[in-house]
Amino acid sequence: MFVLLALLVAGLGLGASQQRPGGEKGEWGSYGGDLRNTKYSPLTEIDAGNAKHLRVAWRWTSPDNAVVASQPGLHLNLFEGTPVALDGHLFVATGLHQVASIDGRTGATRWVHDPGLYRRGTPQRLGWVHRGVALWTAGRRVFHATGDGYLLALDVDTGTPVSGFGTDGRVDLLAGLRRPVTRFEFGVNSPPSVVGDVVVVGSFVQDGWRKKAGPPGDVRGYDARSGRLLWTFHTVPDAGEFGTDTWLDESWRYSGSTNVWTVMSADEALGLVYLPTSTPTNDHYGGHRPGDNLFAESVVALDVKTGKRRWHFQAVHHGIWDYDLPAAPVLADVTIGGRRRKVLAQVSKQAFVYVLDRETGAPIWPIEERPVAPSTVPGEVLSRTQPFPSRPAPFDRQGITVDDLIDFTPALRREATDILGRFDSGPLFTPLSERGAVVMPGAVGGASWAGAALDPESGRLFVPSVTTPYIMRTRALDPTTSDMRYASFGIDRLPLGGPQGLPLTKPPYGRITAIDLGTGEHAWVVPHGTGPRDHPALASMQLPRLGWPSRGFVLVTRTLLFAVQEPEIAGAFSAATNTFIYNARTRTPQLSAFDKRTGQILVELALPANAGGSPMTFRAGGRQYIVVPVGGGGVPAELVALSLGER
């Protein structure tokens, strides 16, 4: 997390404590460590010399495990909850959207608040998964936004609802929406952001909406004391608002989504909160929403007190590739060309880092509008150009040709070539088609909600990414069942595997890239994970690390870079609950420690299961701990805490 150190002044008050949650006290006050989403801690107890001595200090079993054991119909997806830490205690959201507080020294449960969602229904699309809660230290509150559309305020010490907040400690997020929305079609599975005394809340909605009119993705700010609605920002602009001219045929009147489903970041000194927005309805066909579609797939900077737009940058015009911005932007102060700059670095699924001035939104380095191919799908009119940053260079593969395909042996290359030839393919932003187009990076390729981490001392950004091509199709719809001409659903968007169960492309399949934000240059790239080098077709080759095609999660301290990785996931869509069901296959679960300067692996420590979410670190009882959420997807959900033990 970003360390203010000597820059802190007493007059910053709450703003300082929220901006510096890790500080020298060893707390972790926001999902990404701080409101800048740096995933950085200044703690130094664990270093290159002793990291090999880390041992499991405690394991906390999620209360979800007992609920699922008693109700076999429930299925937990990966345990993605990253705890926050205050006063030596942890606070975490579970997959079933329960909230728990844990003694950071022992792993003992202090309290659990169960809002009982699983007794009432199932959140659509991702099912039972949640990423975390937010702290309001001034009011000693934990804020939790739920999958059925409520914002809860809980007492830090007891877990009981705060009676003065909303109605009996909760605010109905469906109240006041522009369109009627059914409960569980609209909810939240990422933590809100507490910026000063304002709680900023986004939402998730179903991808692949089957109607032109979808749930609105409005972002709202609430008073942290009372729960009173302070402001609403329309991510699809409404009548008379800036940006409606980018929704031709008045498609702004009915288009939905364009929501902020992931984590946000903020600069309290500037009074700005930064929204990474997603794709409008339908994610993969825009014939019913012609135009560039502001504020979709954009970074939008809002005045946190009023909700007024200060600036915006659109990363994808008229998106159809599911290239929603997946993670909170990282805020950094770096020297560029001899001048100290306040920058924002937004990682993307398309493997770009968009580096902007966070006060004005102006690009730090030129971002060029380059021509891209038109669509062949009837009614689809794509933007003629898309933004391409001149630097940093892409951190993962973009587009796909025969030259990108696996080539360990001629036979593997021939099989891979045959697979690719069944579909349309080409450079980045190759349009979707009825035949099916290979999109690279795919919907879960490039960067993901795991985001990036920043070392504020060196100005280096560490970006985990995945090289996974996706096959994406659009299909004509029955006019008697839908008012959309074309759309794309879960079965039309699948990872494209390669020959003999191997990946389709050359390695690395998962990687971590270190980028110098002062120069825009890549400092180093390393594969993340051993990869499939023991596959029968490769075992005799004595290959180096190839990386696993799974999300990676990173944490930076003053001494080291730590990383963990997801398991192999087998998924299926459940029509009964309108959700994806993920099953985990454990694969080399470990915590890796890297030299930040070189990317060299210093130590790898076994974990009981693969990670489902980001690690964090904090100090309790005079000891530094690293905590990793593991399990889910059929594997028991736990928090695993590592420390150096007795000294």
N, C-alpha and C positions, 0 to 999 in steps of 0.2 A: 504494500500500500504506500501511497505517497507520503513521504516524511517531510513535515514542514520545518521541524527543528527550529533554528534560530529565526525563521520567518514568522513563527507564531507570535502573536501578541495577545495579551490578556483580553483585549477588547473584542476578539473574535467570538468569545462565548461559545454558544452551542455550535455555531458554524464550524469552529475549530475542532470540537470533539467529534462531530459527524464526519468531517473531512479527514481526520487523523485517527480513525478508530484503532489502528494497530499501534501507532505511536510507540513510545518507549515503555508504556504500561503493558504492552503485549496483548492488547485486545484486538478484536476483529469485528468491527462495528457494522459492516454492510456485506452483502453477498460477495462482492468483489474485493473485500478488504476495506475499501473506502468508497466514497461517492465518485471518485475518479475511476473506479473499477480497475485498479492497477494489479490486484492480486499480489501485493507486495507487503512484506513485513520487515522492519529493521532488526528483528531479533537475530542474535548471533551465537546463541549457546550451541546450536547444532551447526557444525562447519565441516569443511572437507577432511579435517583430521579425525573427526569422531563419528561421522555419519554412519560408518559401518557398524557402530555399536548400538544403533537404534534398535529398540525392541518394542513389542506390543505392550503398552502400559495397561490398557483396558479395552474391552469390546462392549459396546452398547447394543442391545437387541431392540429393534424397532417394535413398538406395540402393535404395529400392523401385522406382524407374523402371527400373533395369537388370534387376531380377528380373522385372518385368512384361513387359519387352521380350523376355525369353528364354522366358517362359511366358504366351502370349497368353490362356490360360484364366483368369488372374487379373485381377480388376478392382478397382482402388482407388477407394473412395468419397472424399469430400472429405478433404484433408489438414487435420485438425483439431488437430494437435499443437502446443500452446504450449510453448516451451522454458522451462526454469528456468535460472538463471545463478548461478555460484559461481566466484570467483577469475578472472573474465574469460572463463570457458568456459561454453558452453551445453550442455544435456542435453535431448534430445527423444525422444519415441516417434513412430515412423512408422506409416503405415496398415497395414503388414504386421506390426506389433508388434515391429519391430526397435528398438533403442535406439542413439542416436548421441551422441557428444560432439564439439563444434565449437569451434574457436578463435574467440573472440568478436571479435577484431580483424581476422581475414582471411577467415573463413568456411571455413577448411580443416578437413577431418575429422580428428579426433584418434583416435577409435576407433569401431567399430560392433560391437554385440553382436546376433547374429541367433539367436533361439531356435528358428527354423525352423518356425513354426506352419503356414505355407503348404504345407509338405510333408506335413502330417498331416491337414488338414481346413480348414473355414471356420467362423469364428464366426457363429452364427445371428443373424438379424434385421438387423443393420447391416452385416454382412460386414466388409470390411477397412477399419477405421477405429480410431484410438486418439487419446486427447486429451493424454496426457502422463505424466510420471514424477514421483517425489517424492524430495527430498534429505533425508538425515540427516547434517547437517554434523558432529556430534560423532564419528560413526563413519566419516566419509568414504565414505558409501554412496549409491548411487542405487537406489531401489526401483521396480520395474516389475511391475505386475499384468497378466496376459496373457489373451487371448481364449479360451484353453483351460484356464483355471483354475489358474494357478500364480502365486505371488508370488516374484519374483526379487530378490536382493540383489547388486548389482554394485559393484566398486571404482571410485571416482570417477576415479582417474587412469588405469586400464588397461581398464576395462570387463569385466574377468574376474569370474566368479561368486565370491562370498565363501565360502570353504570352511566356515567355522564357522556359517553360517546354514542352518538346515534340513538338507536332504540335498544336498550339492554345490551349495549356494548357492540352493536354491529350496524352497518349501513348497507342497504340493499343497492347493489350496483346496477340493477336493472331499472331502478326508478329513474325516470327522466330521460331514458334513451329515446332517440329520434323515431325509432320504429319498435313495435312490439316484438319481444324476443322471448322464446320459450326457455324456462329454467333449464340449465345444463347445456343449452346451445351456446351460452355466453358465460364465461367464467375466467378464472385466473389461475395459472400454475407457476408463475414466477413471482418473486418478492416485489412488493411495491418499493418505491424510493421515498425516504423521508428526508426532505430538504428544508432545513430550518424547522418551521412549524407546519409545513405542508406535506401531506401524504399524496404522492403522485401514483396513479393506478392505471395500468393498461388492461389488456384482456386477451384471451384466445378465443377464436371461433373456428368452426369446422372448415378445413381446406376442401377444395373441390365442390363448392356450393352448387347445387343443381338448379338454382333459380337466379334470375338477374338481380333480384333484391336480396341482399344478405344483411346479417346483423352488422350494425355500425361498429367501427373500431375506435370510437372516440376515446381520448385520453382525458382524465379528469384529476383535478386537485381538490383535496379535502382538508379542512382544518383538523390538525392533529389532536386538538383538545376536545372539540365538540362533534366532529364528523360532518360538519356543515359543508355542503358543496360550495367551493370557492370559484371554480371555473371549469369550462369544458372546451377542449380543442377538437375541432372536427377534422379528422384525418382525411376524410373525403369532404371537401368544402361544401358548405350549404349556400343557399340563395344569398347573393350579394357579397360573398366572401372571396378573398383572394384565391385564385386557382381554379375557379369553376370553368374558366375558359379552356382549361386543359382536359375537360371531360365533355367531349363533343356530344351532340344530340341530347344535351341535358342529362347525360347518363349519371351525373352526380346525384340526381334525385333518388335513385334506387340502388346504386352500387354500394356494396358493403365491404367488410373486412378492412384492409389497410390498417390493421391493428398493430399494437405494440405488445407482442406476446412474450418477448424476452425481457432481459434486465435493462434498466436505463442507467445513465450516469448524470452527474451534475457538478457544476462549479458554483459553490455557494458565494464566493467572493464576487463573481459576475452576476449572480442571481439567475443562472440559467440551468435548465434541465434539458437533457439531450435525448430525443426519441429516435430509436431505430425502428422504422416502420416496415410493414410487410406488404404482400401483394393483394390487389383487390379481387373481388369475385369476378369470374372464376379464375383460379390461379393460373390456368394453362390455356385459356381462350379469352381474348379481349374484344371479340367482335361486337359485343354489346356495351362496351365502354371505350369507344374510340377516343384517341388523343393520348397525350403523355401521362395523364392521370396523377397529378399532384394530389396528395403528398405520399403516394405509394413508393415503397422501396427507397426511402429517403432518410437522411438525418435531419431532424427538425429541432431547432433550438427555441425553447419557449422561456419567457419570463415566468419564473416559478411562482411569483405572487399573483400574476394576472392571467396566465395562460396565453398571453399574446405571442404570436410568432415573431421572433427576432431575426432569424434567417433559416434557410433550408438549403440542402444540397440533395439532388435526386441522382442516385447511383444507377438506376435502371429506368428507362422511359418505357411506359406501356409494357410492363413485365408480364411474361408468360412462362418463365423458366423456373418459377419457385425460388427466385433469387431475393427473397425477403432478407433484410439485414438481420442476422441471427443473434447478434451479441451486442452488449453495451459498448459504445465507443470508449476508448482509453484516453484519458487526458494526461498530457505531459507538458513539462516546461523544459525546453531544450534550446541549445544554441545552434542556430542555422545561419551560415554565412556571416558569423561574427555577431549576430543579433539574437538576443534572448527572445524566444517565441512561446506563446501559449497555444499549444496545438491539440487537436483531436485526431485520433487515429481510429478509423472504423474498418474493421476486418469484414470480409464478405465471403459468401458462398462461392462467388466467381473467382476467388483467390486474389483479389485486389485488396490493398490497404489504401483507403482514401485518407490523405493527411490534409487537414484543414485548419485554418486559424479558428480557434474556438470562440473568439469574440465576434468575428464577422462572417465566418463560413467560407472565406476566400481560400482557394487551394494554395498550399505551400509551394508545391511544384505544379507545373501546367497539367491540366486534365483536358485531353483532346476529345472532341466529338468525331468518331470515326464511322464510316459507312458500314452497315451490316446488311445481311441478306433479307429479302422480303419473304413473307409467308405464302405458302401454297394452299392454305386452308381457306375455304370460302368465307368471306366476310371479315377475315383477320387483316387488319392494316397495322403493321408494326412501324415503330419509329425508324426513320431512315438511318439514324446514327445512335450510338451509345457512347457513354463516357469511358475513356481509357486513361488512367493515370500514367504520366511519363516516368514517375518513380514514386515509391519503390517498385521494383520489378515484381511480377506475380510470384506468389509464394507456393504455388502448386501448378499442376498441368492445366492448360486451358485449351479446349477443343481437342479433337482426336483425329489422327490419320494413321495409316498403316505404320508409319515410322514410330508411333508411340506404343505399338503393341508388343507384348511379351515376346522375347526372342532368345531365351536361354538355349533352345534347340530349334532347328528348322521345322520340326514337326509341330512344336508349340506355336511357332509363328504362323504356319499354314492354317492351323485350327482357329487361331485368333482372327486371322484375316477373313476366314469364312464367316465367323460370327459377326464381325463388324459389317461385312458386305450385305447382311440381311436388312440393314437399316440405313436411313439417311445419316450422314455425319459430316463434320467439317469444323470450322474454327469456333471460338467462343461466340455465343449468341446465334448458333445455327438454329433456325426456327423449328418448333414442333411440327409434326405432320401426321396425317392419317396412317401412313405406313409405319411411323415410329422413327424418332430421331435419337441419336446417342448424344446426350448432353454431358459435357465435361467441363468443369466439375459438375457432378450431379446434385440432386436436392439435398443430400447429406454429405456432399464433398466440399472441398475447400475448407473454410472455417465454419464453425458451428456455434451453437449457443455456449459452448465451452469458452469461446472468446480467446483473448490474448492476455499476456501479463507484461508488466513494465518494470524494468529496473531503473528507478529515477536517478541513480548515481551515474550510470553510463548512458542513459537515454535509449537503451535497447528494448525493443519490443519482441517478445517471444510468442510465436504464433504456431499452435498445433493445427495440423490440417490432415485431410483424408483424400486420397486419390481413388475415387469410386465413380466410374461412368454410370449414368442412368439411361434407361430406355424410356422415352416419354412419347405418348400418343395422344392425339385428340380424336374424338369420335362424334359422329352425328347423333343427335338425341331425337327421341320420339316426340313430335310436337304435341301429342296428346297428353304427355306426362311432364313436359318441361317447356318453359318459355325461352329457353336458350337453344341456339342452333347446334352448338358444339360444346363439348366440355371434356374434362379428363378426370378420372377417378383413381382410387387406390390401385386397382389392377392395371392401370395404364402407366404407372410410374414405379418402376422396379429397378433395382441394381442390375447391371449387366455383367454377369460373370464370364470368365474366360475358359480356356481349354482345361479339361480334366479337373475341374474344381479350383483351378488357380485363378488369380486376377487376370483381367484382360490386358492390362498395360504393363510396361516396364516398371520396376520399383524406383523409388520407395513408395510403398502403399500407404503408410502413415509417416508423418515427418514433423519435425519442429524446426522452424526457421527463425533465426535471430536477425532482426532488422535494426539498423542504426537510424533512429529518427532524426539525428542531426544531419545526416548525409543522404538518407534514403537508400543506402547500400545494404545488401545482405552481408552480414558478418560471418554466418555459417549456417549450414543445413545438415541435420542428422536424421537418419531413419528412427522412428519411434516404434520399438518392439522388434523382436527377432524376425517376425514374418514367417512365411511358409517354406522356409529353406529345408525343412525335413520332409516335405512332400516327396513321394516316391519318384517323381520325375526330376527332382532337383537334389535329392539327398546325397548323391555321389559327387556333387560339384563343389562342396565345401565353400558355399557362398557366404559373403558377409551378411550383416543384418539387412533385412529387406523392409522392415516396418510392417505393422499390421494395419489393414484398412478399417480401423476403428477410431472413434473420437478419442483425442487425447486432452488431458486437463493439466494445466501448469500452475505453479506457485513459485514466487521468487522471494528470497530473503536477502539480507545483506551479504550472505556468504555463498548461497547455492541456488540453483534452479532445480525444482522438484517436478516430476511428471508421473501421472498415472494414466491408465487407458481402459476403455470399455471392454467388455467381453465380446465374443462373437454373438451376433443376435440373429435369431430366426423369427420372422414376424409374419403375422396373418391378420387380415381384416375381419372383424366380427360385425356382420350385418345386424345382429341382435342388439348390440350396444352402440353401433356406429363408431367403433374405436379400433385402433390397432392393438393387437396383443403381441407382446414381445417375450420371447423365451431366451434366456441367456445360456451360453455355452462357455464355461470358464476356460480362459486361455492365458497362460503365463501371467497370473496376477502379481504385480509387484509395484513398489515405489522406487523410482529411479532418481538418483541425484546426479546432476550434471555440473561441470565447470561452466559458469556463465560466460567466460571469455572465449572458450574454445568449442564448447559442445561435447567435450569428452565425458563419457560416463565414468563416474567415480565409484558408485556403489549401486547395487540393486538389491532390494529387500523384499522378501516374499510377503504377500498379503493373503488373507484367507479366501478372497474372491476378487474379481475385477471391480474397478471403480464404476459407479454410476454417475458421479458428479465430481465437482472440483474439490481438491484438498484445500485445507486452510491451516493456519498455525496461530497459536496463542500461548500465553503464559499463565500458569496457575500454580500457587504454592511454591513460587520460585523456580519453576521448571518449565521449559518450552516443550509444547506438544505439537505434533502434526496429526491432523485428523482427516480420514478419508471415508466418504460414504461408499459402501460396497453392497453388492447383492441386488435383489429384485429380479424380476423375470424368471421366477421359479427358484431362485437362490435366496436364502434368508437375508433380509435387509438388516444391515448393521452400520454403526460407526466404529471405525478402528482407529485408536489413538496410539501413536508411537512416541517414545521419549528415550532419553539416554539412561533412564533408571536412576537408582541411588548413586550419589556421588560422595 
